[in-house]
C-alpha cells in the first residue's frame, strides 16, 4: 500500500516585474541616502547634491514598506481564514529572532569597543521596543508591528472601501505632519528628563 500523497501546495501568484523594478530603484535611493549622509561632512558641500541625496532619495524607505505590505496581500487570500499560527511562526523565525540577535551583538560591540556599558534588563527591553540598538534597526521594528496587527489590516481591507482608505491616508499624513512640526509636542519630548525611557530612546 502506497502512502497517501500530501495535499498540493497553494500555487503562488506570478512575480510582478514592476515590483522588481521599484525594488531596484529603491535600493539606489537607499545608497543615495547613505552617500548623502557622508557628503554632509564636506565643508564645501554642494547644496544641490545634498538636496538630491538627502531629500529626494528619502522616497526609498517608504517604498520598501509598501513593497513588503503589497507582497503580503498579493499572495494572501483575504477571504480565507487567517492562519495566525503559521504566519507568526514564520515572522518570528525570519524577522524577530534576527532582530534580537543583531541588537544584542550591536550592544555588546559598542559596550566592549566604545565602553558605553551594558543596559539593565529594563532598558534592554526599551531598546528592543524602540529599535535603537543601531539606527537602521528601526525598519525591523516597524515591520514587526505591522505583522503583529495583520488581522486588523485584513479586517480593514475587507470592510473599507476606497473612500475609507483615502480618509485613512489623509489622517496618516495629518498625524505625521503634526508629530513632526508641532512645537508643543517636540518641546515636551525634548524637555523629558535624561533618564526617562521615552527620552533615552526617541532622542537616541
C-alpha positions in Angstrom: 0.0 0.0 0.0 1.5 3.3 -1.1 1.5 6.2 1.4 -1.1 8.9 0.7 0.3 12.0 -1.1 0.3 15.3 0.8 -2.1 17.9 -0.5 -0.7 20.2 -3.2 0.8 23.4 -2.0 -1.0 26.6 -2.7 0.1 28.0 -6.0 1.8 31.3 -5.7 0.9 34.2 -7.9 3.4 35.1 -10.6 6.1 37.7 -9.8 5.4 41.2 -10.9 8.1 42.8 -13.0 7.0 46.3 -11.9 7.6 45.4 -8.3 11.1 44.2 -9.1 11.8 47.5 -10.9 10.5 49.5 -8.0 12.7 47.5 -5.6 15.8 48.2 -7.7 15.1 51.9 -7.8 14.5 51.9 -4.0 17.9 50.2 -3.5 19.5 53.0 -5.4 17.7 55.5 -3.2 19.0 53.9 0.0 22.5 54.1 -1.4 21.9 57.7 -2.2 20.8 58.3 1.5 24.0 56.9 2.8 26.1 58.7 0.3 24.4 62.0 1.3 25.0 61.4 5.0 28.7 61.2 4.3 28.6 64.1 1.9 27.2 66.4 4.6 30.6 66.3 6.3 32.2 68.1 3.4 32.9 71.7 4.4 32.3 72.8 0.8 29.2 70.7 0.2 27.1 71.4 -2.9 23.6 72.2 -1.7 22.1 70.7 -4.9 23.8 67.4 -4.3 22.6 67.5 -0.7 19.0 68.1 -1.9 19.4 65.1 -4.3 21.0 62.7 -1.8 19.4 63.7 1.5 15.9 64.8 0.4 15.0 63.3 -3.0 16.2 59.8 -2.1 14.0 59.6 1.0 11.3 58.1 -1.1 13.1 54.8 -0.9 12.3 53.6 2.6 8.5 54.2 2.5 8.5 52.3 -0.8 10.2 49.3 0.8 7.4 49.3 3.4 4.9 49.4 0.6 6.6 46.5 -1.2 6.5 44.5 2.0 2.8 45.1 2.6 2.0 44.6 -1.1 3.8 41.3 -1.2 1.9 40.0 1.8 -1.5 40.9 0.5 -0.7 40.0 -3.1 -0.2 36.4 -2.0 -2.9 36.3 0.6 -6.5 35.2 0.2 -8.2 37.6 2.5 -11.5 35.7 2.1 -9.9 32.5 3.6 -9.4 32.1 7.4 -6.2 33.8 8.6 -3.7 31.1 9.7 -2.2 33.2 12.5 0.0 30.3 13.9 1.8 29.7 10.6 2.0 33.5 9.8 3.5 34.5 13.1 5.8 31.4 13.4 7.4 32.3 10.1 7.8 36.0 11.0 9.4 35.1 14.4 11.9 32.9 12.5 12.7 35.4 9.7 12.4 38.8 11.4 12.1 38.7 15.2 14.9 36.3 16.0 17.4 38.0 13.7 16.4 41.4 15.1 17.0 40.4 18.7 20.3 38.7 17.8 21.7 41.7 15.9 20.5 44.1 18.7 22.4 42.1 21.2 25.5 41.9 19.0 25.5 45.7 18.5 25.1 46.4 22.2 28.0 44.0 23.1 30.1 45.5 20.3 29.5 49.1 21.5 29.9 48.1 25.1 33.3 46.5 24.6 34.8 48.8 22.0 33.3 52.2 23.0 32.8 51.5 26.7 29.2 52.5 26.6 28.3 50.0 29.2 25.5 47.4 29.1 21.9 48.2 29.6 19.8 46.8 32.5 17.1 44.3 31.6 14.5 47.2 31.8 16.4 49.4 29.4 17.2 46.5 27.2 13.5 45.9 26.7 13.1 49.6 25.9 15.9 49.4 23.4 14.2 46.4 21.7 10.9 48.1 21.8 12.1 51.3 20.1 14.7 49.6 17.9 17.7 51.8 18.9 20.5 49.3 19.4 21.6 50.7 16.0 19.8 53.3 13.9 19.0 51.1 10.9 17.1 48.5 13.1 14.0 50.8 13.3 13.0 49.3 9.9 12.6 45.9 11.5 10.7 47.2 14.5 8.1 48.9 12.2 7.8 45.6 10.2 7.2 43.7 13.4 4.5 46.0 14.5 2.9 45.7 11.0 3.0 41.9 11.2 1.5 42.0 14.8 -1.5 43.9 13.5 -2.0 41.8 10.4 -5.5 40.7 11.5 -6.5 44.3 11.8 -5.2 45.2 8.3 -7.1 42.2 6.9 -10.3 43.3 8.7 -9.9 46.9 7.3 -9.2 45.8 3.8 -12.3 43.6 3.8 -14.6 46.4 5.2 -13.2 49.7 4.0 -13.8 51.0 0.5 -11.8 53.4 -1.5 -13.2 56.4 0.4 -12.4 54.9 3.8 -8.8 54.1 2.7 -8.4 57.6 1.3 -9.6 59.1 4.6 -7.2 56.9 6.5 -4.3 58.2 4.3 -5.3 61.8 4.9 -5.4 61.1 8.6 -2.0 59.5 8.5 -0.5 62.4 6.6 -2.0 64.9 9.1 -0.7 63.0 12.1 2.8 62.7 10.6 2.8 66.5 9.9 1.6 67.2 13.5 4.1 64.9 15.2 7.0 66.3 13.1 6.2 70.1 13.2 4.1 70.5 16.4 6.2 72.8 18.6 4.5 72.0 21.9 4.8 68.2 21.3 8.5 68.4 20.4 9.2 70.8 23.4 7.5 68.2 25.6 9.6 65.3 24.3 12.9 67.3 24.4 12.2 68.5 28.0 11.8 65.0 29.4 14.4 64.0 31.9 17.6 62.4 30.5 16.8 59.1 32.4 13.3 58.9 31.0 12.8 55.8 29.0 11.0 57.7 26.2 13.6 60.4 26.1 16.5 58.0 26.0 15.1 56.1 23.1 13.3 58.6 21.0 16.2 61.0 21.1 18.9 58.3 20.8 
